[in-house]
Amino acid sequence: MRCSVFKEGLPIDSLNHFSLIFAVSFLASLLSAMSGAGASMLTTPVWLSFGFPLPVAIASNQLNGAAWTLLAARNYLKGRSVDWKLVGLMVLCGLAGAYGGTLLVRGADPSGLKRVIGLIILGLAVLVAVNPALGQKETPPSLSRGLTALLALPLGVYEAFFGSGNGLFTSLVLTKTRGLPLMNALGCYYVLAFFWNSFAVCIYSAAGLGNASLMIPSTLGSVLGAYLGSRIGRKQGHRIVRPMFILLGGVLGLKLALGW
């Protein structure tokens, strides 16, 4: 029996459809949870190639993130000290940005955004390639909690709009402004991402952008992948994931940027 859940592209058998989306989401969240590079770096190009509209693909990514980020945060922050006051301030500032990000997605031209996303992915791949120690260096605090929290505004916009690489960006912000170790910074990002993603999911769902045929298998795959990835990432994930993201991000980003 066939199903035509995709508006464009080839119809896929329902079991194959579920299994394929599950597998892609599992791999993406496994890699993302180990490095903070962002599962959407891999999933968004795949969902678009399957024929899902960009806002639907992003809405699914936000649900996936909301489902697994607290699990990853627990694995990274267990037994570590956390500045919960800073986290709370960044959540609030980031929520304002996340709302703006959802408006950006819903009002933008999908064809143009595909190329923009492709260029962003390529930029992230290059950034990781030329900075082997990206996100790992600790620095002394240089900004107050309040000023650091304000930086969450643009981070929230990007999280709701696309989110790929936001774990790296946020970790860098926290290590350079507050001197947090990488594992603490990445764990704090996942706490922030849970609230930002959950808020974005509510906005997208209210706009009718949910698609159960994508959201259900991708969420299940994401949770399992993130659980395993965050356990590995606490120890040595960055060294394993870095070359994989350079290769996969470069290929998928090039595909979108050139409109293939």
PyMOL commands that set and color helices and strands:
alter all, ss='L'
color gray80, all
select helices_A, chain A and resi 14-35+40-49+54-77+84-107+110-130+145-150+152-161+166-178+182-206+212-233+237-257
alter helices_A, ss='H'
color red, helices_A
select strands_A, chain A and resi 2-3+12-13
alter strands_A, ss='S'
color yellow, strands_A
deselect
rebuild
show_as cartoon
